[in-house]
Amino acid sequence: MKIKLLFIFLITTFCVDAQVNDFITGINSPKRLIIDNNVIYVKGGLPGKIYQINLSDISPSASVLFNSLPTSGGPFEIGGLVKVGDVFYISYINDDVGDSTLASFNINTPTVLNNIVTGLGFVNALGFYNNELYFTENSLAGGGATLNKIDVTVNNPTVVNVVGGFLKPQDLEFKNSILYIGDREAEKIYSVDVSLSSPSVNTFVSGVSTEGIYVFNEFLYYTDIGVVKKVQLKNSSDVTTVAEDTDHNKELRDIVISGTTLYMPQESVGKIVTKGDLTLSVKGLDNEISGISMRNDKLTIQGLKKGNNNITIYNLEGKMMMNKELSLNNNSFNVSHLSSGVYVLKINDHVYRFVK
């Protein structure tokens, strides 16, 4: 009866997960996304706007929240941004000179911009932890980048260096006290435990050209030249591809997640696109299952338990299509004989769905 009810549920609620799909168009050069309370905030290009998209609306659309960078001495554009309650912290960059300013504004009074620290190098990424604003800073004289911080609870805060050794960081994401830093030029994602008295830089993932990273539950999602991948925070060798852009010069700049949907910006065409991650849609799935992927008629299951795992595939009418035993090291099998469509995948006592 449980399986039968599952089929009824899937028939009425499934969506096809394939190439990324258009969601919002007409945004000026969307580059960076953050999400809070089901609202996506989008960093646009010159002249430095922040858009907002309320996902709770019946027909979500992008409206301008912030457009109050200085009008003289520029042009200016927004570097990094992070939201804490009703307050946005941003860096804005003088495109002619290259120096940056840290500033803040309240979403209830977005026309009032308050400068916090001026005269910095190129600041492209911000994060927030324990009343401190963390940011990466590339020296205008060259020589790489450092991770710095300021205490936002004091006036005229002093910039404190945390650690150095970066090339061109693009994004920051906290998971508790662990800060993940995507460095595109170094082709690495680093981790730094900022709670330590002497933090050090550790390589978390290497060989990736990432521009955006996002922590969701126990996974780190990251872009890699038009592909979005995810990796377990506790096992950096377990990497799964969850989205791919083949239509716009392999351009996916960043990621945020709401529910079971990934949202990603395509800068050159002014779009926000989406893709479902089936792993997020299954309640009660074994936490060690990190992903299910389909490539060239081969279905691969990452994160199986040790020993034998019973795998059964059903169609949406409840008919069993195949049954196999898989293991941790033997986790792929051919499904070329299956017709295109949506199927139910049972892994031991847990259920999943996939699209062929």
N, C-alpha and C positions, 0 to 999 in steps of 0.2 A: 504493500500500500504506500509505503514511504517513497519508493522509486516511482510509482505511478503518479503521485502528487508532484514529484519533482518534474516529470515530463510536462505536466499541465502548466506548472509555473514557468518552465523554460519557453514553452510555446507562446505564452502571453507576454513574456518580458525580454526575450533575447534581442540582441542587436549584433550586426555583423561587424567583427573587428578585423579590419584590413588596413589599407593605406590610410594615412591621416586624412581627416575630413575638415573642410572649411567650417568655421564657427562664427567668427566676426571678421569683417573686412573694413577697409577704409581707414585704418590707423596709420599715422605717420611713423614709419620706421620702428615698429615695436621690437624691443631688444630684451628687456628684463621684466620678469613677472614675479609678483608676490601675491599671496592669498591670505585673507583673514575674514572670518565670519561669512564664508561663502561669497565674498567679493574679491574679484581679481583686480589687482592694480598693475598697470602696464606702463613701463618707461618708454616714452616715445623719443624720436630724434629731435633735431633742431626744430623749433626754438625751445626745447626742454619742457615737454608736457608730461603729466601723469594722467592716464585715463583710468576709469573705473568701470567694471562690468559686474553687475549684480546677477549672480547665477540663479537667484531665487525668483527673478522676474520671469513672467510667462514667455516673453520674447527678449532675451538679454541683448543689450546693445552697449556700445562704448560711449561714454560721455567724459568730458574733460573735468578732472578734479582740480588739477593744479597747473597754472600757467603764469607763475609769478617770479621767474628768474629776473635778475637785473636786466634792464633794457639798454644800458650804456656800458661801454668798456669791454664788450664781448666780441663775437657771439659766445653764448654759454650753452652748454648741454649738461644734462644730468648724468653723473657717473653711476654711483651705487645708491640704493635706497633700502630702508628697512622700516617697518611699522611696529610701534610699541604702544598699545592702547589706541588713543586718538592722535598720537604724535607720530609724524613721519620724520625720520632723519635721512638726509640726503647729502651726497657730495655733488657739487656742480663745478664744471671745468671750463676754464677760459680756452676756447678752441684756438685762439691766436697765440697765446703764451704757453698754455699747457698746465698752469697751476690750478689748484683746486681749493674749494672752500667747503667746510662742513657746516651744515645749517639744519634747521628744523622748522616745521610748521604744524599747526593743529588742523585736522581735517574739518573742524567746524569753522575755522577762519583761514582758509587756504590761501588767501591773498596776502597774509602777513608772514614774511619769511624772516627768520631770526638766524643771523650768522653766529657760529660757535667758535670755529677756528679758521683762520685765513692763511694764505701763503704756503699751502702744502704742495707737494708734488702731485703726480697723477694718481688720483684716488678713484678706483673703479669698483670696489666691492666693500660692502658694509655688513656687519653682524652685531647682535646685541646679546649681552649676557651679564646678569648681576649688576645692573645700573651702569654698565660700561659699554661704550660704543667702540667696536673693533673695526679696523679698516686696513686695507692694503695700500701701500704708498710706493709708487715708482719714483725714484729720484729723477728730476729733470736733467741732472748732469750725467745720467746713466749709472750703470753699476747694479742693476737689479732692483728688487722690491723688498720691503719689510712689512711685517705685521705690527701695527701699533694700536693703541687704545687711548681713550679719554674717559674720565668720570663725568657723566652728564648731569650729576646732581650738584656740581659746583660751578660758579661763574668763572669764566676765563680758565678753562681746564688746561692742564699741562699734558702735552703729548708724551706718552710713555711707550718706548719700544718694547715689544714682546719677544720677537724673534725675527731673524732675517733668512736670507738664502733663497728667495723666490726670483723668478724671472718676469713673468707678466700674468699675475693672478687675475681671474675673471669673475669669480663668484665665491661667496662664503656661505656656509650653512652649519648651524649648531645642532648637536644632539647632546643635550645636557651640557657638560663642560668640554666636550670634544668638538673642536672646530675643524670642519672639512674645508679645504681650500683647493679650488680648481685652478691650475696653472696651465694655460694653453701652450705657452711657448716651451715650458719644460716637459710638456706632454705627460703630466702627472696630476693626481689628486692626492693632496697631503692631509694628514691629520695632526692636530696639535691639542694637547690637553692643557687648557689655559688655567686650570685650577692648581697646577704645579708651581712651585716657587721658581723653578728654572725650566720653563717649557722647552721642548725640543720638537723638531720637524721630523715627521715619519712619513714615508711613502705608503699610501694606502692602495692606490691603483696606478699603474704606469702604462705608457704606450697609448695614451688617449689625448685627443685634441679637443678638450672640453671648454665650452663657453658658459654653460649653466649647470648647476647642481641643485638637488633638492632632496631633503631627508623626509621620508614618509614611513612611519612605523619603524620597522627594523631594516629598512633598505635605503640605500643611497641611489637616487636616479641621477643620470648625467647625460649630457649631449656629447656626441663624438662624430663630428663631420656629417651632420644630417641624419644620424641615428641616435635614438634614445635607448640607453641601457640601464639596467639596475643591478646592484650588487648587494649582497648581504653585508650588513655592518660587522657581523661576527665572522664572516668568511669572504675575504676579498677576492678569492679565486672563483667564486660562484657568480658568474656574470650572465645575464639574460638580456637579449634584445627585445624591447617592447614596442618600439615605434620606428618607422623609417620614412624619410621623405625622398621620393624619387622624382618629383615633379618640378621642384624649384631649386635646382643647383645644390641639392643636399643641404638645405638650410633649415635647421631647427636650433634656435638660440638658447632656449631655457625651458624649464618645466615647472609646473605646479600641478597639484592633484586635488580634485574634489570628488568624493565618492569613489566611483570606479573609473573616472575619466581623467586622462592626462590632457593638459592644456599647454600649447607650445606656440611661440611667436615665429613668424616668417618675416624677417625684417624687410627684404627687398620688395615684397609684394604687399606689405601692409596688412597681414592677416594674423589671426589667432586660429590655430587648427587644433583638432582633438583626436584622441584615440583611446579606446577602452583598454584597460589592463585586466584581463580575465582573472588574474590572481587576486585582485582586490574585490572581486564580486562574489567570492565563495566564502561564506561564513562556516566555520567549523572545519575548514581544510587544515590538515596537518601543518603546523607552523614551519616544519622543516622543508616543505615543498616550496621551492623558491620560484618556480616558473614552469610553464608549458609552452613550447614553441613549435611552430610548423614551418619547415623549409624543404622544398623539393620532395614533397610527399613523404617526408620523414617526420614523425612526431617524437619530440624529445621532452623528457620530464626531468627537471633539475631538482635535486634535494631529496631523492628517495631515501627511505630508511635502509639500514643495513639488512642483509638477508633477502629473502624473496618477497616481492610485492605483487599482489594480484591486480592485474589491469584488465578492465572490461569496458568495451565501447558499445553503447546503445544508440539507435536512432531515436528521433523524437516520438516515435510511436511505441517505444518500449522494446523493440526487437533487438536482441543481442547480435552485434555485428562481428565481434571478435573478442577473444580472451587470451591473455598472455601472462607470463611470469617475467618480471623485470627485477633488476638489482641495481645497487648503487653504481656499479661500473658498466652495467648493460642496460642503459636507460633510453634507448631509441628503438623505433620499429617502423616499418614501412606501412603506409596506409593508402597506397596508390589505388587499391581496389575499391575504396570508398568513393561514392559520388560526392560532388560538392554539396555543402550544407552544414547544418549545425548538429553536433553530436554530444551525447552525454558520456563523460569519461569517469568511471568509478575506479579510484585508487584505494585498494584495501577497503576501508569502511567509509571513505569520504568521496564526495561527488564533485564533479567539475564539468565544464563545457568547453568545447573548442569549435572553431570554424575551419572547414576545409574548402 
